[in-house]
């Protein structure tokens, strides 16, 4: 992967370069699934966090859980979740907009004072299209997309996953980016495109 390709992964639709990773351990909680799917989602978190050489924890001292994943059938169900409107600002207008769009997924983040990711919220509306996706594929895709603050364009044309035989895996080039981005020598957040060069250098150093 070239520095230009890495830069594109974090350059938003408006041309702004914006990179962030987690600094605190990730504490996920999943709503709306059976135990079997819960184990699948947990396994995806463990795999990607291990890849990044980051950490998970049982609880976050400030937030309790800092990564919430919601599975549901209708966007309106979110309005019934207690206190969710305190965690996700402008929840009602957001639900209205996503309903009008016919969206089946949405991710939003909160940030530390230094710009690192503080919390993430993943919303998955299980429509017919989403329900056809194997749980392992869906879980891995979503975890990958909250590990870093990717551009809104990063995976619009190509998934972060690939098929190897009968197994769906994380694309090796995306795995390399995640691993390098969590290198302790790099800052947890950056707004200068030169950060892509630093990620590229760490990718080279790891090989």
N, C-alpha and C positions, 0 to 999 in steps of 0.2 A: 504494500500500500504506500502511495506517495504522500509527501507532506500536503499536497494540494487536496488529495482525497480525504485525508484526515481533517483538514481545515473545513471541508464541505460538510462533514458530519456534525459540526458544531456551529455552522453558519446558518442563521435563521432566514426565513423568507424575506425579511426586510433588509438583509445584508449584514446584520449584527452578529459578530462572533461572541458566543457565550458558552463557557465550559464550567461545569461544576461536578463534583463527586461528593460522596458521603465522607464526613469526618468521624461522626459518632457511629457506634455499632448499630446495625439495622435490626429492628424488632418488628417483624411482620405479624399481622393478624388478618385472618381471612373470614369473610362473612358470606353466608348463603350457599355453602357447598356441603356435601356429605363427607364423612371421614376419609374415604378413599381419595377423593379429589384434594382434600386438605393435605394429605400426605404427599401428593404429587406436587402441589404448589410449594410446600415446605422443602421438598427435595430440590426443586428448581432454585429456590433461594440459596440453599446450602451449596449447590454446585457452582453457581455464578459468584457468590461471595468468596468461596474458596479459590476460584480462578483469579479473582482480584486481589487475593491475599488480604482481604478485609475481614471484619468480624461481625458476628451476630450476637445478640444477647437476649436474655429472657424478659427484660423490661428496660425501658428508658426512664431514667430518674425524673425527667421533666414531663414527658408526654405519655408514659406508660407503653404504648405502642406508637412507633413513628412511621410505619408503612402499612396502610390499610388497603386491603383488596376486597372489593364488593362485587359479588355475582348476583344478578337480579334479572327480572323479565321486563320491567317497565321503569323508565327513568323516574316516574312519579314516586316510586317506592323510596327514593333517596330522601324525599321531603319528610318521610315518616321516621327516619333514623334520628334518635334523640341527640341533640347537640351537634349534629353534623354541620349545621349552618354556622356554628362558631368556629369550626375547623376549616371549612371551605367557604370563603367570603362570596357573597352574591350567589348563593346556592340556587335560590328559586329562579332567577333569570337564566342561570346556566342550564338548569334542567329544562326550562322552556326552549332554549336555543338548541340543545342537543336533541330534544324530542322533534322539533321542527326539521332538523337536519336528517333525522333517521339514523343518527350515529349509534354504533354498537360498542364503542369504547372511548374512554377519555382518561387522561392522566394529568395531575396537577401536583405542584411541589410547593413546599415552604423552605425558606433558606435561613442559614445562620447569619450573624452579623458580618462574617467575612465572605459570605457568598456561597459557602458549601451547602450541600443539600441537608436539610434538617428533618424533613418529613416528606412522604409521598403518598398520594391517594390514587388508587387505580379503580376505575369503574367499568365493569363489563356487563353490557346488556346481552343476555343470551338469546338472541334472535335465531332464526333458522340457519343463517350463515355461520354465526359464531358457534352454534351447537354442533355443527359438523366437524369442527376442529378438534382433534384429539386433545385430551386434557394435558398431556405432557408437552405438546407443541404450544398450546395456549399459555401454559404456565411459564415455560422457558422464554417465550417471546416477551411476555409482560415484565418478567424480572430483569431481562436484559435492558429493557427500555426505561427502567427506573434506576439502574445502576449509575448512569451518567445523565447529565442534562443534554441529551442529543438534540440536534436541530429538528424542527418540526418537519423538515424535508428529508431527514436522514434515511428513513426507511419507506418513503412513499413509493418509490419505484422498485425497490428490492428489499426483501425481508432480511432481518439479521440472522435468520436461520437457513440451514441447508439440509438436504436429504442425502444421507449416506446409507446406501442399501435400503433397508426398511426402517431405518432410524432417523429421526430428525435431530440435528445437532446445531450448535452454535457455529456460525461461519468462522473459520480459523482467523480470517483477517480482523473480524470484529472482536474475537476473543483476544487477539494480540493488542488491539487498541485498549480494551478494558484493562488488561493486565498492566500495560505500560502507564495508563492514566492514573492507576493507583500506586505507582512507584512513590515511595515516601519523599524522594527528593523534589517532586513536583508539587506546586501549590494545589490546594483543594478547589480553587476557583480562578478563572481567568477571563478577561474580556479582550485580550489582544490576540490576534490571529497567529502571532509568533509562537503561541503555546502549542500549536499543531507541530511545529518543528521540534519542540522539546519532547512531545509524545513520540514523534518519529524517531528521535535519537534514543529514547529509552527502549523502543521496540528493537532497534538495531543492537543495543547493548545486551538485550535479553537473549539474542540468538547465538 
